[in-house]
Amino acid sequence: MDLSTLPYVLSFLLVMIGVYCVLSNRDLIKIIFGLSISGCGVNLLFVQLGYVRGASAPVPPLGATVVDPLLQAFVLTAIVIEFGLTMFMLSLAMRVFNATGDTDTRALRRLQG
């Protein structure tokens, strides 16, 4: 395995760990953290896709090779959206805990009606 593929492998592993956490747990907090870990893996993939060896910042002298700033903007936006979504999901999990006394997903069935 080439060392240049390591960030791709790490991002794939982070996404798979997050998917495993979401699918294997019934606890809302663990599901939320699994989604957050998957989001970190996707952000790492975007950062790796935007990397250009030997390139400079997006404000270069004329004729220089530069890094694509669009992927950096996507990652920054994704981090902010992921943070907001995580806080929203945690607040919903707190409401479920206050209503049922548990964060198990099976407790959500008791909230119907």
C-alpha positions in Angstrom: 0.0 0.0 0.0 1.3 3.4 -1.0 1.6 6.1 1.7 -0.3 8.5 -0.5 -3.5 6.4 -0.2 -3.4 6.5 3.6 -5.8 9.5 4.0 -8.3 7.8 1.7 -8.1 4.6 3.8 -8.5 6.6 7.0 -11.5 8.5 5.7 -13.1 5.2 4.6 -12.4 3.6 8.0 -14.0 6.6 9.8 -17.1 6.4 7.6 -17.4 2.7 8.2 -16.9 3.1 12.0 -19.6 5.7 12.0 -22.0 3.5 10.0 -21.3 0.6 12.3 -22.1 2.7 15.3 -25.4 3.8 13.7 -26.5 0.4 12.7 -25.3 -1.6 15.7 -26.6 0.5 18.6 -30.0 1.3 20.0 -28.7 4.2 22.1 -29.5 7.6 20.7 -26.3 9.2 21.9 -24.1 6.4 20.3 -26.1 6.8 17.0 -25.4 10.6 17.1 -21.7 10.1 17.7 -21.6 7.6 14.9 -23.1 10.1 12.5 -20.6 12.7 13.7 -17.7 10.2 13.1 -19.0 9.5 9.6 -19.1 13.3 8.9 -15.5 13.6 10.0 -14.5 10.9 7.6 -16.3 12.6 4.7 -14.6 15.9 5.6 -11.2 14.2 5.6 -12.0 12.8 2.2 -12.8 16.3 0.9 -9.6 17.7 2.3 -7.6 15.0 0.6 -9.4 15.6 -2.7 -8.5 19.3 -2.6 -4.8 18.7 -1.8 -2.3 19.4 -4.6 1.3 18.5 -4.0 3.6 21.6 -4.3 0.7 24.0 -4.7 0.4 27.3 -2.9 -2.5 29.2 -1.3 -5.5 30.2 -3.5 -4.1 33.8 -3.9 -0.9 33.1 -5.9 1.3 35.0 -8.2 0.4 34.6 -11.9 1.1 31.2 -13.4 1.5 29.2 -10.1 -0.2 26.0 -9.3 -2.8 26.5 -6.6 -5.1 24.5 -4.3 -8.7 24.5 -5.2 -10.5 26.7 -2.6 -13.9 25.3 -3.4 -13.4 22.1 -1.6 -12.0 24.0 1.4 -15.2 26.1 1.4 -17.3 22.9 1.3 -15.5 21.4 4.2 -15.8 24.5 6.3 -19.5 24.7 5.5 -19.9 21.0 6.2 -18.3 21.4 9.6 -20.7 24.2 10.6 -23.7 22.3 9.4 -22.6 19.1 11.1 -22.1 20.9 14.4 -25.6 22.5 14.2 -27.2 19.1 13.3 -25.3 17.3 16.1 -26.5 19.9 18.6 -30.1 19.6 17.3 -30.0 15.8 17.5 -28.5 16.0 21.1 -31.3 18.3 22.1 -33.9 15.8 20.7 -32.1 13.0 22.6 -32.3 15.1 25.8 -36.1 15.6 25.2 -36.5 11.9 24.7 -34.5 11.2 27.9 -36.7 13.7 29.9 -39.9 12.1 28.5 -39.0 8.4 28.9 -36.0 8.3 31.3 -34.0 6.4 28.7 -32.2 7.0 25.4 -32.9 3.6 23.9 -34.6 3.8 20.5 -37.2 1.3 21.6 -38.4 4.0 24.1 -39.5 6.1 21.1 -42.4 3.8 20.5 -43.8 4.8 23.9 -44.0 8.4 22.9 -46.7 7.9 20.2 -50.0 9.5 20.8 
